[in-house]
Amino acid sequence: MSSVTGRINEIKQPYGGYLKPSAFKTTVINDGITLNEQENLHASTIGLVIDYFTRFVMGADKREAFEISLKGAKCAEKLGSYFMDEAEALLDGITELNDESIINACKLVTFDVWYRNPIFAFGSKGYEEICPDETTIQNIHTLIQRSASFFEKYEPVTKEGFTFEPVKKNEKAYQNMLESGKGSYGGYTATVQFGDGDFLTADTLWDFKVSKSKPKSKHTLQLLMYWIMGQHSGQEIYKNITKLGIFNPRLNTVYLLDMKEVPETVIKTVEKEVICYE
């Protein structure tokens, strides 16, 4: 089974990538804050915390904001590794943007791997091994504040945590696609069977990155795949999406591209050779 990011890791892109990062317009936001140099958590963990916590502080229901983590905990429980009670206790400990809530969020997102990639879950760090130090907590606090401020400056969020199921969901049809290895289910295909994005605004599909580096071709392809899968899903929320955007709160930088600048040949190639619509 492949996710969007898993599929990207499987393929070899043409030189420069299907969608060159240099095509994106760059805007730097200066808030006068300098982040601490050292952090004691993996960037992927911090990225999930920023994503989910930003949704929460912007008004999303807490259970919805950390939905993937809770799904992961349920999968872990079925596999006999953890219990939902432990995840629920961590969720209860997330109340507002303070140190204790950030610590609990860092622990809670470790359950994501049980849902996203259970094969690797048994070898990954458990929640009890995660303990962000003071400098890491300070950075996370700043990154969440930057993310929330970003959406105050740009358009309001219309959807948090978007997926690509068809308008009329049919679990049997989805299972048939998985078992047969053929066909599609909304935006998903037998090749790219699951995946979810970060935020939608009125006309832009946004992805959050917290790396110290500028976007790479794998990140821009991820955005393009999300846009294509959204169009194939038939969901109304994707019809007016005309731009792709990346916001990196660590670099405090916005990267934006109008879909009119993406050649139709590139879109068709990604549809056929990467996502593999029949």
DODOTOR-972639 format. One record per residue (C-alpha): residue number from 1; x, y, z. Coordinates in steps of 0.02 Angstrom, whole numbers, plus 50000, padded with zeros to 5 digits. Layout:
N
+------+-------+-------+-------+
| miza |    px |    py |    pz |
+------+-------+-------+-------+
|  NUM |     X |     Y |     Z |
...
+------+-------+-------+-------+
end
This chain:
278
+------+-------+-------+-------+
| miza |    px |    py |    pz |
+------+-------+-------+-------+
|    1 | 50000 | 50000 | 50000 |
|    2 | 50066 | 50172 | 49955 |
|    3 | 50027 | 50343 | 50024 |
|    4 | 50060 | 50503 | 49926 |
|    5 | 50231 | 50525 | 50008 |
|    6 | 50269 | 50339 | 49993 |
|    7 | 50233 | 50344 | 49807 |
|    8 | 50346 | 50495 | 49785 |
|    9 | 50488 | 50397 | 49865 |
|   10 | 50459 | 50253 | 49743 |
|   11 | 50477 | 50352 | 49582 |
|   12 | 50617 | 50445 | 49496 |
|   13 | 50569 | 50621 | 49443 |
|   14 | 50639 | 50705 | 49288 |
|   15 | 50785 | 50824 | 49313 |
|   16 | 50727 | 50969 | 49422 |
|   17 | 50565 | 50879 | 49464 |
|   18 | 50393 | 50876 | 49385 |
|   19 | 50358 | 51043 | 49470 |
|   20 | 50515 | 51147 | 49497 |
|   21 | 50525 | 51231 | 49669 |
|   22 | 50598 | 51384 | 49583 |
|   23 | 50429 | 51411 | 49498 |
|   24 | 50352 | 51460 | 49664 |
|   25 | 50346 | 51644 | 49714 |
|   26 | 50435 | 51670 | 49881 |
|   27 | 50382 | 51790 | 50019 |
|   28 | 50480 | 51807 | 50182 |
|   29 | 50389 | 51861 | 50340 |
|   30 | 50496 | 51950 | 50470 |
|   31 | 50431 | 51944 | 50649 |
|   32 | 50597 | 51983 | 50734 |
|   33 | 50603 | 51815 | 50825 |
|   34 | 50756 | 51702 | 50817 |
|   35 | 50728 | 51517 | 50850 |
|   36 | 50840 | 51414 | 50963 |
|   37 | 50973 | 51317 | 50867 |
|   38 | 50954 | 51152 | 50959 |
|   39 | 50801 | 51039 | 50971 |
|   40 | 50790 | 50865 | 51043 |
|   41 | 50644 | 50798 | 50939 |
|   42 | 50642 | 50736 | 50760 |
|   43 | 50580 | 50862 | 50632 |
|   44 | 50437 | 50747 | 50581 |
|   45 | 50370 | 50745 | 50759 |
|   46 | 50381 | 50934 | 50771 |
|   47 | 50296 | 50950 | 50602 |
|   48 | 50146 | 50848 | 50657 |
|   49 | 50131 | 50947 | 50819 |
|   50 | 50134 | 51112 | 50725 |
|   51 | 50003 | 51051 | 50602 |
|   52 | 49880 | 50980 | 50728 |
|   53 | 49906 | 51110 | 50864 |
|   54 | 49882 | 51252 | 50739 |
|   55 | 49714 | 51177 | 50691 |
|   56 | 49668 | 51170 | 50876 |
|   57 | 49717 | 51349 | 50920 |
|   58 | 49623 | 51410 | 50767 |
|   59 | 49462 | 51337 | 50836 |
|   60 | 49454 | 51158 | 50774 |
|   61 | 49383 | 51027 | 50890 |
|   62 | 49526 | 50945 | 50984 |
|   63 | 49477 | 50769 | 50933 |
|   64 | 49467 | 50820 | 50751 |
|   65 | 49634 | 50912 | 50757 |
|   66 | 49722 | 50756 | 50825 |
|   67 | 49611 | 50633 | 50732 |
|   68 | 49754 | 50539 | 50647 |
|   69 | 49844 | 50515 | 50814 |
|   70 | 49686 | 50442 | 50890 |
|   71 | 49662 | 50327 | 50740 |
|   72 | 49842 | 50272 | 50763 |
|   73 | 49813 | 50235 | 50946 |
|   74 | 49663 | 50128 | 50898 |
|   75 | 49770 | 50031 | 50775 |
|   76 | 49905 | 50009 | 50907 |
|   77 | 49776 | 49942 | 51029 |
|   78 | 49717 | 49814 | 50902 |
|   79 | 49897 | 49757 | 50879 |
|   80 | 49918 | 49739 | 51066 |
|   81 | 50048 | 49875 | 51091 |
|   82 | 49957 | 50018 | 51178 |
|   83 | 49784 | 50062 | 51240 |
|   84 | 49668 | 50202 | 51188 |
|   85 | 49663 | 50258 | 51370 |
|   86 | 49843 | 50317 | 51357 |
|   87 | 49807 | 50421 | 51202 |
|   88 | 49647 | 50490 | 51278 |
|   89 | 49742 | 50545 | 51433 |
|   90 | 49869 | 50638 | 51326 |
|   91 | 49728 | 50720 | 51228 |
|   92 | 49646 | 50776 | 51390 |
|   93 | 49811 | 50858 | 51437 |
|   94 | 49805 | 50972 | 51285 |
|   95 | 49707 | 51124 | 51343 |
|   96 | 49789 | 51282 | 51273 |
|   97 | 49954 | 51342 | 51202 |
|   98 | 50065 | 51310 | 51353 |
|   99 | 50214 | 51200 | 51395 |
|  100 | 50116 | 51055 | 51468 |
|  101 | 49999 | 51047 | 51319 |
|  102 | 50146 | 51051 | 51198 |
|  103 | 50229 | 50907 | 51289 |
|  104 | 50069 | 50805 | 51283 |
|  105 | 50048 | 50844 | 51098 |
|  106 | 50226 | 50787 | 51061 |
|  107 | 50189 | 50622 | 51146 |
|  108 | 50018 | 50600 | 51066 |
|  109 | 50077 | 50620 | 50885 |
|  110 | 50193 | 50470 | 50906 |
|  111 | 50036 | 50364 | 50881 |
|  112 | 50019 | 50428 | 50702 |
|  113 | 50141 | 50299 | 50635 |
|  114 | 50026 | 50156 | 50687 |
|  115 | 49897 | 50224 | 50566 |
|  116 | 50010 | 50292 | 50428 |
|  117 | 50142 | 50155 | 50421 |
|  118 | 50112 | 50014 | 50546 |
|  119 | 50256 | 49910 | 50476 |
|  120 | 50378 | 50036 | 50549 |
|  121 | 50279 | 50070 | 50707 |
|  122 | 50354 | 49928 | 50808 |
|  123 | 50529 | 50001 | 50788 |
|  124 | 50483 | 50183 | 50816 |
|  125 | 50493 | 50279 | 50980 |
|  126 | 50342 | 50265 | 51093 |
|  127 | 50258 | 50412 | 51178 |
|  128 | 50346 | 50374 | 51342 |
|  129 | 50515 | 50403 | 51259 |
|  130 | 50469 | 50577 | 51198 |
|  131 | 50513 | 50724 | 51310 |
|  132 | 50544 | 50892 | 51226 |
|  133 | 50670 | 51002 | 51317 |
|  134 | 50646 | 51186 | 51356 |
|  135 | 50723 | 51253 | 51195 |
|  136 | 50619 | 51133 | 51089 |
|  137 | 50459 | 51184 | 51179 |
|  138 | 50500 | 51368 | 51152 |
|  139 | 50527 | 51338 | 50966 |
|  140 | 50364 | 51240 | 50949 |
|  141 | 50271 | 51380 | 51037 |
|  142 | 50342 | 51507 | 50914 |
|  143 | 50307 | 51397 | 50762 |
|  144 | 50125 | 51374 | 50813 |
|  145 | 50104 | 51561 | 50841 |
|  146 | 50181 | 51597 | 50671 |
|  147 | 50066 | 51472 | 50588 |
|  148 | 49910 | 51546 | 50667 |
|  149 | 49967 | 51722 | 50622 |
|  150 | 49999 | 51666 | 50444 |
|  151 | 49816 | 51621 | 50419 |
|  152 | 49763 | 51786 | 50494 |
|  153 | 49862 | 51874 | 50357 |
|  154 | 49807 | 51758 | 50218 |
|  155 | 49633 | 51691 | 50181 |
|  156 | 49530 | 51603 | 50315 |
|  157 | 49545 | 51414 | 50321 |
|  158 | 49400 | 51324 | 50237 |
|  159 | 49457 | 51146 | 50272 |
|  160 | 49581 | 51068 | 50392 |
|  161 | 49650 | 50895 | 50359 |
|  162 | 49578 | 50862 | 50186 |
|  163 | 49563 | 50692 | 50103 |
|  164 | 49512 | 50630 | 49930 |
|  165 | 49365 | 50510 | 49949 |
|  166 | 49222 | 50525 | 49823 |
|  167 | 49070 | 50629 | 49868 |
|  168 | 48971 | 50470 | 49902 |
|  169 | 49081 | 50359 | 50009 |
|  170 | 49072 | 50172 | 49980 |
|  171 | 49187 | 50067 | 50087 |
|  172 | 49150 | 49911 | 49985 |
|  173 | 49206 | 49997 | 49825 |
|  174 | 49365 | 50053 | 49911 |
|  175 | 49403 | 49877 | 49971 |
|  176 | 49369 | 49808 | 49798 |
|  177 | 49498 | 49928 | 49727 |
|  178 | 49626 | 49874 | 49857 |
|  179 | 49595 | 49689 | 49830 |
|  180 | 49592 | 49696 | 49640 |
|  181 | 49736 | 49818 | 49621 |
|  182 | 49637 | 49908 | 49487 |
|  183 | 49528 | 50061 | 49467 |
|  184 | 49506 | 50214 | 49574 |
|  185 | 49404 | 50275 | 49722 |
|  186 | 49376 | 50462 | 49710 |
|  187 | 49551 | 50534 | 49703 |
|  188 | 49634 | 50375 | 49765 |
|  189 | 49697 | 50236 | 49652 |
|  190 | 49762 | 50059 | 49673 |
|  191 | 49936 | 50139 | 49667 |
|  192 | 49906 | 50286 | 49785 |
|  193 | 49784 | 50217 | 49910 |
|  194 | 49785 | 50346 | 50047 |
|  195 | 49850 | 50517 | 50093 |
|  196 | 49791 | 50677 | 50176 |
|  197 | 49840 | 50860 | 50166 |
|  198 | 49851 | 51005 | 50286 |
|  199 | 49743 | 51157 | 50246 |
|  200 | 49631 | 51231 | 50112 |
|  201 | 49584 | 51414 | 50096 |
|  202 | 49462 | 51487 | 49969 |
|  203 | 49576 | 51462 | 49819 |
|  204 | 49737 | 51384 | 49885 |
|  205 | 49794 | 51211 | 49938 |
|  206 | 49923 | 51232 | 50078 |
|  207 | 50054 | 51116 | 50148 |
|  208 | 50156 | 51154 | 50304 |
|  209 | 50341 | 51112 | 50314 |
|  210 | 50455 | 51145 | 50464 |
|  211 | 50622 | 51093 | 50391 |
|  212 | 50775 | 51206 | 50391 |
|  213 | 50786 | 51189 | 50202 |
|  214 | 50689 | 51266 | 50059 |
|  215 | 50557 | 51157 | 49972 |
|  216 | 50622 | 51015 | 49863 |
|  217 | 50545 | 50934 | 49710 |
|  218 | 50469 | 50797 | 49817 |
|  219 | 50372 | 50929 | 49915 |
|  220 | 50308 | 51018 | 49759 |
|  221 | 50257 | 50852 | 49681 |
|  222 | 50162 | 50811 | 49840 |
|  223 | 50062 | 50972 | 49819 |
|  224 | 50028 | 50937 | 49635 |
|  225 | 49969 | 50760 | 49676 |
|  226 | 49852 | 50830 | 49809 |
|  227 | 49779 | 50952 | 49683 |
|  228 | 49754 | 50818 | 49550 |
|  229 | 49678 | 50696 | 49674 |
|  230 | 49562 | 50832 | 49736 |
|  231 | 49498 | 50863 | 49560 |
|  232 | 49470 | 50676 | 49534 |
|  233 | 49378 | 50660 | 49699 |
|  234 | 49233 | 50765 | 49637 |
|  235 | 49221 | 50854 | 49804 |
|  236 | 49153 | 51031 | 49793 |
|  237 | 49292 | 51102 | 49904 |
|  238 | 49423 | 51074 | 49769 |
|  239 | 49333 | 51157 | 49623 |
|  240 | 49396 | 51333 | 49659 |
|  241 | 49573 | 51284 | 49709 |
|  242 | 49685 | 51374 | 49584 |
|  243 | 49846 | 51393 | 49684 |
|  244 | 49972 | 51284 | 49774 |
|  245 | 50058 | 51349 | 49930 |
|  246 | 50189 | 51297 | 50056 |
|  247 | 50213 | 51387 | 50221 |
|  248 | 50368 | 51352 | 50323 |
|  249 | 50351 | 51433 | 50495 |
|  250 | 50531 | 51388 | 50537 |
|  251 | 50594 | 51492 | 50391 |
|  252 | 50440 | 51604 | 50407 |
|  253 | 50424 | 51596 | 50219 |
|  254 | 50279 | 51576 | 50099 |
|  255 | 50297 | 51486 | 49931 |
|  256 | 50152 | 51510 | 49809 |
|  257 | 50113 | 51451 | 49631 |
|  258 | 49963 | 51482 | 49519 |
|  259 | 49905 | 51322 | 49434 |
|  260 | 49892 | 51418 | 49269 |
|  261 | 50082 | 51411 | 49266 |
|  262 | 50085 | 51220 | 49272 |
|  263 | 50090 | 51144 | 49096 |
|  264 | 49945 | 51029 | 49055 |
|  265 | 50071 | 50899 | 48996 |
|  266 | 50146 | 50892 | 49171 |
|  267 | 49975 | 50867 | 49250 |
|  268 | 49933 | 50727 | 49128 |
|  269 | 50100 | 50641 | 49156 |
|  270 | 50080 | 50642 | 49345 |
|  271 | 49902 | 50578 | 49327 |
|  272 | 49955 | 50433 | 49217 |
|  273 | 50130 | 50387 | 49277 |
|  274 | 50131 | 50435 | 49462 |
|  275 | 49954 | 50420 | 49528 |
|  276 | 49909 | 50295 | 49390 |
|  277 | 49729 | 50333 | 49347 |
|  278 | 49664 | 50210 | 49218 |
+------+-------+-------+-------+
end
